[in-house]
Amino acid sequence: MLSSLTDIVSPIAVSQFLQAFHEKKRLHIKTTDPTRGESLLPWHDIETMISMRSFDDMQVMQSGMPLPPQLYTATDMSDFHDILAQGASVVLRQIQLNIPQIQWLATAIERQMGFTVGVNAYLSFSRGGAFKPHWDKHDVLVVQLHGRKAWRLWDGKFKNPIESSSNAKYEISDAHSEELELSPGDALYIPRGEAHAASVSAGASVHLTFGLDCLNGVDVLQQLNHAVGQDEFLRANLPPQAAEAQLRDYEAELKARLHRLVDALDIAEFLKEDDANRPPIRHASLPAAEQPSDILRLTLRRRVRLPDGSSAESQPVTIGGVAYALSPAAIDILRQLFGNDCQSRSALSAALSPLHTTSAVMAGLSELLRLGFLMTDRTDRAV
């Protein structure tokens, strides 16, 4: 099963993908294993969701237009199948909130890349596509799970957009620059601002899109806006327009204060604070018989600053904007799992044995499980 960014971009190296990401260069990743994404969303899970039609963020789309929900919620199943056969697609938004294995993967990507990741699923059962040509305000990483899908791609002409093409005054009218087909297991990276459209090649198709929502300079300025609001002078009313001398003095003072705020900006610290304030995905690990082969996964969506480990006492660690006093063993468990997306209990205990006793590691695991920062995955005992 795909469980990390490394898995998705294989057989190329993560460094090669990150280079394409930072240079905003489109990247098609072919795989020799067409089954590698199937377990993220197996057909039986898809059939169950479609049959229930009660998914919180489910839409049925056709050629970029959402169909009225009453067409597919108040009809019998045969009518719903007819709608899908006519080229409509089912869009399951933020599917990671409902499918654990997709959540684990999104969380692992977010920890590695350091920004928000959301996932949508697109299910199509006949020729056609959910959307007309469009661009997104975030980078997109597509993973084809089932079937094949043809993609048309346009070179980006609107660089680094902060709004989607549906809200921008820019028409996608030129001929597309590339056309390719995704086979099962393939991945495709599309930089934000590059227009794209997808349609089923034949039969049925299921793909996931991972929205990579990176922070940008506008986000930094929004943080600066918060600092501006703390300044009593800047909160004061502007002088009347007729008072020209007073207005000039005010403008000079305002500019000076803004310059001081800009000079005090620390973008590295801004990013660290964003990591520390990103809440984890709370997961209840109910008491059960512990097995050495149990797989332990972090629910933390960001890497957070950890103490150096020299203290024998509990130390504060800020997670989701809250400072928790964690034991030395719990801190080292986090450190170990930040370097390994998941590990079995036995492997984790062995890795930490030079630093802590087995009982201390077990107590640290219980501490993190109780806080919801770890989860036990008993569906995969192969790690």
HELIX and SHEET records of a PDB file:
HELIX    1   1 LEU A    5  VAL A    9  1                                   5    
HELIX    2   2 VAL A   14  GLU A   23  1                                  10    
HELIX    3   3 GLU A   38  LEU A   40  5                                   3    
HELIX    4   4 TRP A   43  MET A   52  1                                  10    
HELIX    5   5 GLN A   70  THR A   73  1                                   4    
HELIX    6   6 MET A   77  ALA A   85  1                                   9    
HELIX    7   7 ILE A   95  LEU A   97  5                                   3    
HELIX    8   8 PRO A  100  MET A  113  1                                  14    
HELIX    9   9 SER A  165  ASN A  167  5                                   3    
HELIX   10  10 GLY A  217  VAL A  228  1                                  12    
HELIX   11  11 GLU A  232  ARG A  235  1                                   4    
HELIX   12  12 GLU A  244  ASP A  263  1                                  20    
HELIX   13  13 ILE A  267  ASN A  277  1                                  11    
HELIX   14  14 PRO A  328  GLY A  339  1                                  12    
HELIX   15  15 ARG A  345  LEU A  352  1                                   8    
HELIX   16  16 THR A  358  LEU A  371  1                                  14    
SHEET    1   A 4 LEU A  27  ILE A  29  0                                        
SHEET    2   A 4 ALA A 187  ILE A 190 -1                                        
SHEET    3   A 4 ASP A 139  LEU A 153 -1                                        
SHEET    4   A 4 GLU A 178  LEU A 182 -1                                        
SHEET    1   B 8 LEU A  27  ILE A  29  0                                        
SHEET    2   B 8 ALA A 187  ILE A 190 -1                                        
SHEET    3   B 8 ASP A 139  LEU A 153 -1                                        
SHEET    4   B 8 HIS A 196  ASP A 213 -1                                        
SHEET    5   B 8 THR A 116  SER A 124 -1                                        
SHEET    6   B 8 SER A  89  LEU A  92 -1                                        
SHEET    7   B 8 MET A  58  GLN A  62 -1                                        
SHEET    8   B 8 MET A  65  PRO A  66 -1                                        
SHEET    1   C 3 CYS A 342  SER A 344  0                                        
SHEET    2   C 3 ILE A 295  LEU A 298 -1                                        
SHEET    3   C 3 LEU A 374  ASP A 377 -1                                        
SHEET    1   D 2 GLN A 315  ILE A 319  0                                        
SHEET    2   D 2 VAL A 322  LEU A 326 -1                                        
END                                                                             
